[in-house]
Amino acid sequence: MTIITDNDLHDSLCQICIDSPHSLLSELNSDAKQKILETTVCISYKKGELIYQEGNMPIGLHCLLTGKVKIYKEGIGGRQQIVRMANPIGFIGYRAFFAEEIHIASAEALEDSIVCRIKTELMFDLVRTTPVLAMNIIRALATDLGFSHRRTVTLTQKHIRGRLAEALLVLKETYGYEEDDCTLKICLTREDLANLSNMTTANAIRTLSNFASEGIVELDGKKIRIIDKEKLEEINNIG
């Protein structure tokens, strides 16, 4: 991890966090945005580095500016369960931050990423004094809660094919396609894909290979091309 000290770069990165229409901070007034600009720290993380770790207390509110991040929980025997995939522009770790509790999951950079860390005192002050920001955060938390409820059913009730189909569709919705309009814009290891789908790596490899032989996807190393999205959605719906 490297703290970005170049003032111009810092300011340009912070502008992404506070001015992007996808940011929860975009509706703040100019004074509030200036306070964030003056006090926020921007940090660069290499692929594989932890942004925060399960069991630790939050030291600020993290906004992912660039890159891709997996949110995962350590399970029995050290096996990971990926609970969410994060993409710019969005807060990560904000459940623990606003609850003032320890993180119950860890965040790891899947590729080189930049994160903006907003000071705790400033963020709480802004929430207390800015109703529109408070409502934006409530909506985001409610959306994430709904996603978690749906994923709980998926991971406990769907068969292996349904779980993997949903995982691929989640990746598509989160990161989209490359320019060819079919290759997922993220390269996950088979282990990470298994951890996202709640299955063993061997089952993930076998099921993905079956999807490829059925013409549903094409595989090129870690790259996955979705060839028949309707069939994938059908498998997902059947469960």
Secondary structure, 3 states (H helix, E strand, C coil): CEECCCHHHHHHHHHHHHHCCCCCCCCCCHHHHHHHHHHCEEEEECCCCEEECCCCCCCCEEEEEECCEEEEEECHHHCEEEEEEECCCEEECHHHHHHCCCCCCEEEECCCEEEEEECHHHHHHHHHHCHHHHHHHHHHHHHHHHHHHHHHHHHHHCCHHHHHHHHHHHHHHHHCECCCCCEECCCCCHHHHHHHHCCCHHHHHHHHHHHHHCCCEEEECCEEEECCHHHHHHHHHHC
